[in-house]
Amino acid sequence: MLYGKLDTPSTYLPLLGHPIWEEALNALRQLDAGSPLGVQELRGKDMFINVHTYDTLIESDCRFEGHRDMIDVQYIIQGGEYVDWMLKSELLQDGSYQEATDFQYYKTPTRRLSTRVHLRAGYFAIFFPEDGHRPQLSDGVAPSVYKAVVKINRALLD
C-alpha cells in the first residue's frame, strides 16, 4: 500500500517517470466535483477509471476485500473515509473468488490489527494485489465520498 497526496509529488516519487503510473495519476488530476459518474476505459479492460459515490458506514458494516490481478488507486474527489489495510496473507477468505470481477472478500480479524489511513479530498491510496483493504469506513466528518478508483492490471507493470 502507498498513501499520498496528488498535489504533493514527493509523496509518490518512486512512481514518477513510469508511463502507466503517469497515465493513472494524470487521469486523477483531471477530476473535480463536476466529473461524471461511471467507468471510462484508459487501456481497455486492463486499465480504467471508475468514478462513483457512496455513503460511508460504521466499521461493523464494512468488509475487507482484495484482488489478484488488479491494482486499485483509490482517490477522494470530495468527502472522506477511513480505509483499513492488511496484507491478504494475514486474512482469511470469506466466500469464493469472483474471477470475472477479480474480487474477493476477506473476514475481518477479531482483533484490530490493520493500519488505517484517512482518505480525504486530494489524497489517494494504492492497493496492490497483495493488499487487503476495507474502504467505506465513516471518518465521522463526511457522510459520503465522491471517489475515483483507477484499476490497473498488474501485467501492465511487468
C-alpha positions in Angstrom: 0.0 0.0 0.0 1.1 3.5 -0.8 -0.5 6.6 0.5 0.0 10.1 -0.8 -1.5 13.5 -1.8 -1.9 14.1 -5.5 -0.6 17.7 -5.4 2.5 16.7 -3.4 4.6 14.6 -5.8 7.2 13.9 -3.2 4.7 11.5 -1.5 4.8 9.2 -4.6 8.2 9.9 -6.0 9.0 6.2 -6.8 6.1 6.2 -9.3 7.1 9.2 -11.3 8.6 8.5 -14.7 6.7 5.2 -15.3 4.2 5.6 -18.1 1.4 3.6 -16.5 1.6 5.4 -13.2 1.9 8.8 -15.0 -1.3 7.9 -17.0 -3.2 6.9 -13.9 -2.2 10.0 -11.9 -2.9 12.3 -14.8 -6.4 10.8 -15.1 -7.0 11.6 -11.5 -5.7 15.2 -11.9 -8.4 15.8 -14.4 -11.2 15.1 -12.0 -13.3 17.6 -10.0 -16.7 17.7 -8.3 -18.4 18.0 -11.7 -16.8 14.8 -13.1 -19.4 12.4 -14.4 -20.1 9.1 -12.6 -19.2 5.9 -14.4 -16.4 3.9 -15.9 -14.0 5.3 -18.5 -11.5 2.9 -20.2 -7.9 4.2 -20.3 -6.4 1.0 -21.8 -9.4 -1.2 -22.3 -10.1 -3.7 -19.5 -6.5 -3.6 -18.3 -6.7 0.0 -17.1 -9.8 2.0 -16.4 -11.2 4.6 -14.0 -14.5 4.3 -12.1 -16.0 7.5 -10.6 -18.6 6.8 -8.1 -20.2 8.0 -4.9 -21.5 6.3 -1.7 -22.4 6.9 1.9 -19.8 5.8 4.4 -20.7 3.2 7.0 -19.9 2.2 10.6 -17.0 -0.2 10.9 -19.1 -3.3 11.6 -20.9 -2.8 8.2 -17.6 -2.8 6.2 -15.7 -5.7 4.8 -12.1 -6.4 3.7 -11.6 -7.0 0.0 -8.8 -7.7 -2.3 -7.9 -8.6 -5.9 -5.5 -11.0 -7.6 -4.7 -9.1 -10.8 -5.8 -5.5 -10.4 -4.2 -2.7 -8.5 -6.5 -0.1 -7.0 -5.6 3.6 -7.0 -8.4 5.0 -4.7 -8.7 8.8 -4.8 -11.1 11.0 -3.0 -12.6 13.9 -5.0 -14.9 15.1 -2.2 -15.7 13.9 1.3 -13.6 11.5 3.3 -13.4 8.0 4.6 -11.1 5.7 6.5 -9.6 2.7 4.8 -8.1 -0.2 6.7 -5.1 -2.1 5.2 -3.7 -5.5 5.9 -1.7 -8.0 3.8 -4.0 -10.6 2.3 -1.8 -13.3 3.7 -2.9 -12.3 7.2 -6.6 -12.5 6.3 -8.9 -15.5 5.8 -11.0 -15.6 2.6 -14.8 -15.0 3.1 -16.7 -16.7 0.3 -15.4 -17.5 -3.2 -13.2 -15.6 -5.5 -15.1 -13.8 -8.3 -12.9 -14.3 -11.3 -15.0 -12.1 -13.7 -14.6 -9.1 -11.5 -11.2 -10.1 -9.8 -12.8 -9.7 -6.4 -12.6 -11.5 -3.1 -14.0 -10.7 0.4 -12.0 -11.4 3.5 -13.0 -12.0 7.1 -12.4 -9.1 9.5 -9.9 -10.2 12.2 -11.4 -10.4 15.7 -8.6 -8.0 16.9 -7.9 -4.8 15.1 -4.5 -5.5 13.5 -4.9 -3.3 10.4 -3.4 0.0 9.5 -5.9 2.8 9.0 -5.5 5.7 6.6 -7.7 8.7 6.3 -8.6 9.4 2.7 -9.9 12.9 2.1 -10.1 15.2 -0.9 -6.9 15.2 -2.8 -5.5 12.1 -1.1 -5.0 8.6 -2.7 -4.0 5.1 -1.6 -2.7 2.4 -3.9 -3.6 -1.1 -3.0 -1.6 -3.9 -4.7 -2.8 -7.5 -5.3 -1.0 -8.5 -2.1 -3.0 -6.0 -0.1 -6.4 -6.4 1.6 -8.3 -3.2 2.2 -11.6 -2.2 3.9 -12.9 1.0 2.4 -16.1 2.9 3.1 -15.5 3.5 6.9 -17.0 6.6 8.3 -14.5 9.2 9.3 -17.0 11.0 11.5 -16.8 14.1 9.4 -18.0 13.4 5.9 -21.2 11.3 5.5 -20.3 10.3 1.9 -17.5 10.3 -0.7 -17.2 11.2 -4.3 -14.4 8.9 -5.3 -12.4 7.6 -8.3 -10.7 4.3 -8.5 -8.2 3.6 -11.2 -7.9 -0.1 -11.8 -4.6 -1.2 -13.3 -3.8 -4.8 -14.3 -0.5 -5.7 -12.7 0.6 -7.2 -16.0 1.0 -3.7 -17.4 3.8 -3.0 -14.9 5.9 -6.1 -15.9 
